[in-house]
Amino acid sequence: MPKFSWRAGLIFGLCATPVALLLALFSAGSGHGHWVLARALYPIPMLVTLVTDKTVTSLSVALALAQFPAYGVIVAPGGSIRWLTLVLVHLVAVAAAFSGVLDYF
């Protein structure tokens, strides 16, 4: 895996964020959707709803906005170990988001 500067990772994350947000909002369907893409792309912000009275609050939105830029900053300067660690953490969070604990989404 090639290494990039953290700035390149940040820029990539900033570019990926609007696309991911639009997909997540589309799957939410104004609150009446299936939320599959929102849970898959943003599992940690969705899991935060467990402590915010089962609603998407500004905390969840802030975490969602910061997620992909943070992923880029963390992973770009690192090697394969950082990529693998991040993928595993994300997949564990996705598994938790789809485990049935978010039955209201």
ZIVEN-V259405 format. One record per residue. OMEGA is omega as a letter, one per 20 degrees, with the letter a starting at -180 (none if undefined). BURIAL is I if it has 9 or more other C-alpha atoms within 8 Angstrom, else O. Layout:
BEGIN
omega = <OMEGA & OMEGA>
burial = <BURIAL & BURIAL>
END
This chain:
BEGIN
omega = <r & r & r & r & r & r & r & r & r & a & r & r & r & r & a & a & a & r & a & r & r & r & r & r & r & a & r & r & a & r & a & a & a & r & a & a & r & r & a & a & a & a & a & r & r & r & r & r & r & a & a & r & r & r & r & a & r & r & r & r & r & r & r & r & a & a & a & r & r & r & a & a & a & a & a & a & a & r & a & a & r & r & a & r & a & r & r & r & r & a & r & r & r & r & r & a & r & a & a & a & r & a & r & r & none>
burial = <O & O & O & I & O & I & O & I & I & I & I & I & I & I & O & I & I & O & O & I & I & O & I & I & I & O & I & I & I & O & O & O & O & O & I & I & I & I & I & I & O & I & I & I & I & I & I & I & I & I & O & I & O & O & O & I & O & O & I & I & I & O & I & I & I & O & I & I & I & I & I & I & I & I & I & I & I & I & I & O & O & I & I & O & O & I & O & O & O & I & O & O & I & I & O & I & I & I & O & O & O & I & O & O & O>
END
